[in-house]
Amino acid sequence: MKKAIPSNHKRVTSLLLAGVMTCTLPLTGCTNTKQPAAEPTQGTPATTAAEPLTKTTEPVVRTTDPEPTEAPTTQAPSTEVPTDPEVRKNISLNDQYNTFALEVLKRTADSTEDNVMVSPLSLMLALSMTANGANGDTAKEMLSVLGGDLTMEELNQLLDAYSASLPSTAEAKFSIANSIWYKDHPDVVIREDFLSKNQRYYSADIFPAPFDGSTIDAINNWVKGKTDGMIDKLVNELTPDARMVLVNAILFDGQWEEQYYENQINRLTFTDARGNSKTVEQMCSEENYYLSGKNCTGFMKPYKGGKYAFVGLLPDAETTPEKLISNMTAESLKDLLANARRREVNVRIPKFTFDYSTSMKEFLQKMGMNLAFDKDWADFSKMSEKERLFISDVIHKTRVEVTEKGTRAAAATAVIMDAVSCVMPEEPLNVFLDRPFVFMIVDTEQNLPIFIGRVNSIEEE
């Protein structure tokens, strides 16, 4: 009897996004007989659990030459209000998280015919760090998209609690890392409250940096280190107006609970979205958890330890993945995962690897986060003491590798903050009424001329 998957399905929600695929049921042309063999390992196996997220109470210290993969040199002060356990007990992140996840997936999937994978957790963490610096209507818009009816404090606490609840083992490695890079210049003054809050709730590394080519390299090296090399380049450039980059990196490296043997891997036909058929390696097995939802069937395949699972959903013959995603709601997603049935199901999973990269700016604006990107109206006064900042871009990159040994997936998000450029004063224009002219006396309510005339000459006094 295979190990049961825990009833807490929320921990596999983000894995659903990698599971929308095409396969064929029932299983034909596959051999499911398992032969004893030495246990394979997944990619470069994790031999130790991810480093714990630590929070200390030292005052903030500035440095000028950060090493990209070293621990932060800044620490949260002891004046922070401790996390309220009642907040975590009485409210839930699930519904709003699912709403955000599906909205992001729908908008990115609609934008391309290529493969798509997003990490709603990576996006939410990076944007929530940013939202701690927002004020006024900018903060309201960001919070509405990210947290729905939650307050910023509640969202911070729930994301902190959820991140801490995600386990990491040698067989199923999971790690989250956050960092904030800001321009180290006398004119750039970042509020200590903003930095300390992000250290407390997001364990963010803080790096003052020169914001030149070396900073781009440092950010990318930091991301590469936190994703085991799966994402080696996140930021391509920093404009002269760039002041801050808020970064999240997530890594998952899980071995299947029951890995595949050679006789379970067959070259079989896969038909793509355009109707083209090709022969690819597909992994054949019997799984114990069957999913049945509106316009789809699916399965859950656990990773070692049972704390994470791969979810595959096959749209019904008369629908498509796009229609399936479009019709899915936070409630239907929650019900689909919660109602997994113990039943043997023959499964094929094609081996696949792909990278996905996109700017999230347009998608987030369509979701209602507009002011944060508007250099004229963005209010990040809780972030910067001197300059007016706005979000110039949100870069999101992911990579997934699904093989007979397990799954490796990584995501990274960078929120780029720019300063509103100072407009050089224009030369004053001259209007000298020193020759014939027209004049009016107008009603300023309706802008209608009450008097209008022309002056061709002026009598000497």
SULURCOR-V61990 format. One record per residue. N is the residue number from 1. RES is the residue in three letters. PSI is psi in whole degrees, -180 to 180 (NA if undefined). Layout:
BEGIN
n=N res=RES psi=PSI
n=N res=RES psi=PSI
END
This chain:
BEGIN
n=1 res=MET psi=130
n=2 res=LYS psi=152
n=3 res=LYS psi=135
n=4 res=ALA psi=147
n=5 res=ILE psi=135
n=6 res=PRO psi=153
n=7 res=SER psi=-17
n=8 res=ASN psi=91
n=9 res=HIS psi=-7
n=10 res=LYS psi=-25
n=11 res=ARG psi=-9
n=12 res=VAL psi=4
n=13 res=THR psi=-47
n=14 res=SER psi=-24
n=15 res=LEU psi=-19
n=16 res=LEU psi=-34
n=17 res=LEU psi=-25
n=18 res=ALA psi=-2
n=19 res=GLY psi=2
n=20 res=VAL psi=105
n=21 res=MET psi=177
n=22 res=THR psi=126
n=23 res=CYS psi=-178
n=24 res=THR psi=132
n=25 res=LEU psi=142
n=26 res=PRO psi=173
n=27 res=LEU psi=127
n=28 res=THR psi=141
n=29 res=GLY psi=15
n=30 res=CYS psi=148
n=31 res=THR psi=124
n=32 res=ASN psi=-4
n=33 res=THR psi=129
n=34 res=LYS psi=133
n=35 res=GLN psi=140
n=36 res=PRO psi=139
n=37 res=ALA psi=169
n=38 res=ALA psi=137
n=39 res=GLU psi=123
n=40 res=PRO psi=167
n=41 res=THR psi=156
n=42 res=GLN psi=116
n=43 res=GLY psi=-125
n=44 res=THR psi=99
n=45 res=PRO psi=146
n=46 res=ALA psi=124
n=47 res=THR psi=-14
n=48 res=THR psi=157
n=49 res=ALA psi=159
n=50 res=ALA psi=149
n=51 res=GLU psi=138
n=52 res=PRO psi=149
n=53 res=LEU psi=124
n=54 res=THR psi=148
n=55 res=LYS psi=125
n=56 res=THR psi=-177
n=57 res=THR psi=33
n=58 res=GLU psi=154
n=59 res=PRO psi=162
n=60 res=VAL psi=136
n=61 res=VAL psi=134
n=62 res=ARG psi=140
n=63 res=THR psi=165
n=64 res=THR psi=-14
n=65 res=ASP psi=73
n=66 res=PRO psi=143
n=67 res=GLU psi=135
n=68 res=PRO psi=-24
n=69 res=THR psi=10
n=70 res=GLU psi=165
n=71 res=ALA psi=156
n=72 res=PRO psi=155
n=73 res=THR psi=4
n=74 res=THR psi=148
n=75 res=GLN psi=156
n=76 res=ALA psi=139
n=77 res=PRO psi=166
n=78 res=SER psi=5
n=79 res=THR psi=-4
n=80 res=GLU psi=142
n=81 res=VAL psi=129
n=82 res=PRO psi=152
n=83 res=THR psi=133
n=84 res=ASP psi=114
n=85 res=PRO psi=-25
n=86 res=GLU psi=-32
n=87 res=VAL psi=-46
n=88 res=ARG psi=-31
n=89 res=LYS psi=-38
n=90 res=ASN psi=-13
n=91 res=ILE psi=159
n=92 res=SER psi=147
n=93 res=LEU psi=-17
n=94 res=ASN psi=-54
n=95 res=ASP psi=-47
n=96 res=GLN psi=-36
n=97 res=TYR psi=-46
n=98 res=ASN psi=-40
n=99 res=THR psi=-47
n=100 res=PHE psi=-44
n=101 res=ALA psi=-47
n=102 res=LEU psi=-38
n=103 res=GLU psi=-43
n=104 res=VAL psi=-45
n=105 res=LEU psi=-45
n=106 res=LYS psi=-45
n=107 res=ARG psi=-38
n=108 res=THR psi=-39
n=109 res=ALA psi=-35
n=110 res=ASP psi=-19
n=111 res=SER psi=-9
n=112 res=THR psi=157
n=113 res=GLU psi=-6
n=114 res=ASP psi=171
n=115 res=ASN psi=144
n=116 res=VAL psi=135
n=117 res=MET psi=127
n=118 res=VAL psi=159
n=119 res=SER psi=99
n=120 res=PRO psi=-31
n=121 res=LEU psi=-44
n=122 res=SER psi=-46
n=123 res=LEU psi=-45
n=124 res=MET psi=-39
n=125 res=LEU psi=-47
n=126 res=ALA psi=-43
n=127 res=LEU psi=-32
n=128 res=SER psi=-38
n=129 res=MET psi=-45
n=130 res=THR psi=-42
n=131 res=ALA psi=-23
n=132 res=ASN psi=-16
n=133 res=GLY psi=-1
n=134 res=ALA psi=157
n=135 res=ASN psi=162
n=136 res=GLY psi=-141
n=137 res=ASP psi=-29
n=138 res=THR psi=-45
n=139 res=ALA psi=-40
n=140 res=LYS psi=-44
n=141 res=GLU psi=-46
n=142 res=MET psi=-44
n=143 res=LEU psi=-36
n=144 res=SER psi=-42
n=145 res=VAL psi=-40
n=146 res=LEU psi=-43
n=147 res=GLY psi=-1
n=148 res=GLY psi=-118
n=149 res=ASP psi=1
n=150 res=LEU psi=152
n=151 res=THR psi=166
n=152 res=MET psi=-39
n=153 res=GLU psi=-42
n=154 res=GLU psi=-42
n=155 res=LEU psi=-44
n=156 res=ASN psi=-47
n=157 res=GLN psi=-40
n=158 res=LEU psi=-40
n=159 res=LEU psi=-37
n=160 res=ASP psi=-47
n=161 res=ALA psi=-42
n=162 res=TYR psi=-43
n=163 res=SER psi=-41
n=164 res=ALA psi=-23
n=165 res=SER psi=-12
n=166 res=LEU psi=114
n=167 res=PRO psi=160
n=168 res=SER psi=130
n=169 res=THR psi=176
n=170 res=ALA psi=-32
n=171 res=GLU psi=-24
n=172 res=ALA psi=83
n=173 res=LYS psi=131
n=174 res=PHE psi=128
n=175 res=SER psi=146
n=176 res=ILE psi=134
n=177 res=ALA psi=140
n=178 res=ASN psi=149
n=179 res=SER psi=155
n=180 res=ILE psi=123
n=181 res=TRP psi=127
n=182 res=TYR psi=155
n=183 res=LYS psi=125
n=184 res=ASP psi=91
n=185 res=HIS psi=144
n=186 res=PRO psi=-30
n=187 res=ASP psi=-11
n=188 res=VAL psi=107
n=189 res=VAL psi=108
n=190 res=ILE psi=135
n=191 res=ARG psi=133
n=192 res=GLU psi=-36
n=193 res=ASP psi=-40
n=194 res=PHE psi=-47
n=195 res=LEU psi=-45
n=196 res=SER psi=-35
n=197 res=LYS psi=-40
n=198 res=ASN psi=-26
n=199 res=GLN psi=-41
n=200 res=ARG psi=-49
n=201 res=TYR psi=-23
n=202 res=TYR psi=6
n=203 res=SER psi=42
n=204 res=ALA psi=131
n=205 res=ASP psi=139
n=206 res=ILE psi=125
n=207 res=PHE psi=103
n=208 res=PRO psi=139
n=209 res=ALA psi=159
n=210 res=PRO psi=-14
n=211 res=PHE psi=49
n=212 res=ASP psi=-160
n=213 res=GLY psi=-32
n=214 res=SER psi=-31
n=215 res=THR psi=-40
n=216 res=ILE psi=-46
n=217 res=ASP psi=-41
n=218 res=ALA psi=-44
n=219 res=ILE psi=-47
n=220 res=ASN psi=-36
n=221 res=ASN psi=-37
n=222 res=TRP psi=-47
n=223 res=VAL psi=-44
n=224 res=LYS psi=-43
n=225 res=GLY psi=-39
n=226 res=LYS psi=-16
n=227 res=THR psi=19
n=228 res=ASP psi=36
n=229 res=GLY psi=1
n=230 res=MET psi=-35
n=231 res=ILE psi=108
n=232 res=ASP psi=-9
n=233 res=LYS psi=112
n=234 res=LEU psi=-45
n=235 res=VAL psi=127
n=236 res=ASN psi=-33
n=237 res=GLU psi=159
n=238 res=LEU psi=124
n=239 res=THR psi=164
n=240 res=PRO psi=-24
n=241 res=ASP psi=-5
n=242 res=ALA psi=134
n=243 res=ARG psi=-28
n=244 res=MET psi=146
n=245 res=VAL psi=121
n=246 res=LEU psi=124
n=247 res=VAL psi=138
n=248 res=ASN psi=143
n=249 res=ALA psi=133
n=250 res=ILE psi=138
n=251 res=LEU psi=132
n=252 res=PHE psi=130
n=253 res=ASP psi=95
n=254 res=GLY psi=136
n=255 res=GLN psi=142
n=256 res=TRP psi=144
n=257 res=GLU psi=-40
n=258 res=GLU psi=103
n=259 res=GLN psi=166
n=260 res=TYR psi=142
n=261 res=TYR psi=168
n=262 res=GLU psi=-39
n=263 res=ASN psi=-4
n=264 res=GLN psi=1
n=265 res=ILE psi=119
n=266 res=ASN psi=150
n=267 res=ARG psi=112
n=268 res=LEU psi=168
n=269 res=THR psi=134
n=270 res=PHE psi=127
n=271 res=THR psi=122
n=272 res=ASP psi=-179
n=273 res=ALA psi=-23
n=274 res=ARG psi=4
n=275 res=GLY psi=5
n=276 res=ASN psi=135
n=277 res=SER psi=142
n=278 res=LYS psi=160
n=279 res=THR psi=124
n=280 res=VAL psi=162
n=281 res=GLU psi=126
n=282 res=GLN psi=141
n=283 res=MET psi=126
n=284 res=CYS psi=133
n=285 res=SER psi=171
n=286 res=GLU psi=127
n=287 res=GLU psi=167
n=288 res=ASN psi=-1
n=289 res=TYR psi=119
n=290 res=TYR psi=137
n=291 res=LEU psi=138
n=292 res=SER psi=117
n=293 res=GLY psi=-174
n=294 res=LYS psi=119
n=295 res=ASN psi=22
n=296 res=CYS psi=158
n=297 res=THR psi=162
n=298 res=GLY psi=-168
n=299 res=PHE psi=165
n=300 res=MET psi=131
n=301 res=LYS psi=116
n=302 res=PRO psi=151
n=303 res=TYR psi=165
n=304 res=LYS psi=137
n=305 res=GLY psi=-19
n=306 res=GLY psi=5
n=307 res=LYS psi=-16
n=308 res=TYR psi=156
n=309 res=ALA psi=151
n=310 res=PHE psi=136
n=311 res=VAL psi=125
n=312 res=GLY psi=132
n=313 res=LEU psi=126
n=314 res=LEU psi=115
n=315 res=PRO psi=148
n=316 res=ASP psi=162
n=317 res=ALA psi=-33
n=318 res=GLU psi=4
n=319 res=THR psi=-176
n=320 res=THR psi=165
n=321 res=PRO psi=-37
n=322 res=GLU psi=-45
n=323 res=LYS psi=-37
n=324 res=LEU psi=-47
n=325 res=ILE psi=-43
n=326 res=SER psi=-37
n=327 res=ASN psi=-7
n=328 res=MET psi=140
n=329 res=THR psi=167
n=330 res=ALA psi=-39
n=331 res=GLU psi=-43
n=332 res=SER psi=-34
n=333 res=LEU psi=-44
n=334 res=LYS psi=-46
n=335 res=ASP psi=-40
n=336 res=LEU psi=-47
n=337 res=LEU psi=-35
n=338 res=ALA psi=-24
n=339 res=ASN psi=29
n=340 res=ALA psi=134
n=341 res=ARG psi=141
n=342 res=ARG psi=107
n=343 res=ARG psi=137
n=344 res=GLU psi=132
n=345 res=VAL psi=130
n=346 res=ASN psi=135
n=347 res=VAL psi=142
n=348 res=ARG psi=132
n=349 res=ILE psi=117
n=350 res=PRO psi=143
n=351 res=LYS psi=135
n=352 res=PHE psi=150
n=353 res=THR psi=131
n=354 res=PHE psi=159
n=355 res=ASP psi=149
n=356 res=TYR psi=138
n=357 res=SER psi=138
n=358 res=THR psi=158
n=359 res=SER psi=129
n=360 res=MET psi=0
n=361 res=LYS psi=-54
n=362 res=GLU psi=-41
n=363 res=PHE psi=-44
n=364 res=LEU psi=-36
n=365 res=GLN psi=-41
n=366 res=LYS psi=-22
n=367 res=MET psi=-6
n=368 res=GLY psi=3
n=369 res=MET psi=80
n=370 res=ASN psi=-48
n=371 res=LEU psi=-34
n=372 res=ALA psi=-27
n=373 res=PHE psi=-3
n=374 res=ASP psi=111
n=375 res=LYS psi=-21
n=376 res=ASP psi=-25
n=377 res=TRP psi=-13
n=378 res=ALA psi=138
n=379 res=ASP psi=98
n=380 res=PHE psi=44
n=381 res=SER psi=-15
n=382 res=LYS psi=-3
n=383 res=MET psi=-46
n=384 res=SER psi=139
n=385 res=GLU psi=-27
n=386 res=LYS psi=-51
n=387 res=GLU psi=155
n=388 res=ARG psi=125
n=389 res=LEU psi=157
n=390 res=PHE psi=162
n=391 res=ILE psi=118
n=392 res=SER psi=-27
n=393 res=ASP psi=157
n=394 res=VAL psi=110
n=395 res=ILE psi=132
n=396 res=HIS psi=127
n=397 res=LYS psi=141
n=398 res=THR psi=160
n=399 res=ARG psi=140
n=400 res=VAL psi=141
n=401 res=GLU psi=116
n=402 res=VAL psi=117
n=403 res=THR psi=-177
n=404 res=GLU psi=-17
n=405 res=LYS psi=-28
n=406 res=GLY psi=-149
n=407 res=THR psi=134
n=408 res=ARG psi=132
n=409 res=ALA psi=141
n=410 res=ALA psi=152
n=411 res=ALA psi=147
n=412 res=ALA psi=141
n=413 res=THR psi=134
n=414 res=ALA psi=124
n=415 res=VAL psi=115
n=416 res=ILE psi=122
n=417 res=MET psi=126
n=418 res=ASP psi=156
n=419 res=ALA psi=146
n=420 res=VAL psi=121
n=421 res=SER psi=140
n=422 res=CYS psi=129
n=423 res=VAL psi=124
n=424 res=MET psi=132
n=425 res=PRO psi=136
n=426 res=GLU psi=155
n=427 res=GLU psi=136
n=428 res=PRO psi=142
n=429 res=LEU psi=153
n=430 res=ASN psi=130
n=431 res=VAL psi=97
n=432 res=PHE psi=118
n=433 res=LEU psi=65
n=434 res=ASP psi=20
n=435 res=ARG psi=175
n=436 res=PRO psi=140
n=437 res=PHE psi=167
n=438 res=VAL psi=147
n=439 res=PHE psi=159
n=440 res=MET psi=154
n=441 res=ILE psi=119
n=442 res=VAL psi=155
n=443 res=ASP psi=111
n=444 res=THR psi=-16
n=445 res=GLU psi=-48
n=446 res=GLN psi=-5
n=447 res=ASN psi=44
n=448 res=LEU psi=138
n=449 res=PRO psi=120
n=450 res=ILE psi=-37
n=451 res=PHE psi=144
n=452 res=ILE psi=137
n=453 res=GLY psi=-179
n=454 res=ARG psi=142
n=455 res=VAL psi=116
n=456 res=ASN psi=-25
n=457 res=SER psi=158
n=458 res=ILE psi=130
n=459 res=GLU psi=142
n=460 res=GLU psi=144
n=461 res=GLU psi=NA
END
